């Protein structure tokens, strides 16, 4: 019975997600979000902010939860007619990792690429995504892709000073 109930709840969730246009606060990982995330990843590859030919910047020691060593890029960006600030954070993780080791071999320790794309025209403000190095999306424990109004990202970043969701300028 419990299992059936769960199954029913899951089905509802699928239908709710299918109506991705109904943007509700805690909704993310919708089909719209997946499409945006895929387009954004491709645009980042084209701009050499992701992928094999990506440019690099000086790695620095990071903080939890992002990674031991980070590379961060800030760029004005345009996607699907939206123009806004793009922030790309490459999160490197490995035992005993140093910025020097990342400098020498930046691909070896790349664990995730976390992205914020500002959408000034959208009520949501920022599009959030967490990619693996191959461009696939990380997921919540429940299997929801981390793209869109990702609740975990927002709950922590909403603590950034000035209410702009960005820590780097605090
Ligand atoms: C528990 C808190 C926390 C969570 C959860 C979190 N972040 Fe962050 N994030 C930070 C902190 C603190 C910084 C600034 C320090 C740093 O660079 O690590 C940061 C920095 C960033 C930056 C660089 C811009 C800035 O704000 O300085 C991006 C991009 C980013 N996070 C994306 C994400 C995405 C995408 C997610 C969700 C998948 C996420 N973050 C989840 C705490 C968090």
Boltz pocket constraint, residues with backbone or C-beta under 6 A from the ligand:
constraints:
  - pocket:
      binder: B
      contacts: [[A, 62], [A, 63], [A, 64], [A, 65], [A, 66], [A, 67], [A, 70], [A, 72], [A, 87], [A, 88], [A, 89], [A, 114], [A, 115], [A, 116], [A, 128], [A, 129], [A, 130], [A, 146], [A, 150], [A, 152], [A, 153], [A, 154], [A, 156], [A, 157], [A, 165], [A, 166], [A, 167], [A, 168], [A, 169]]
      max_distance: 6.0
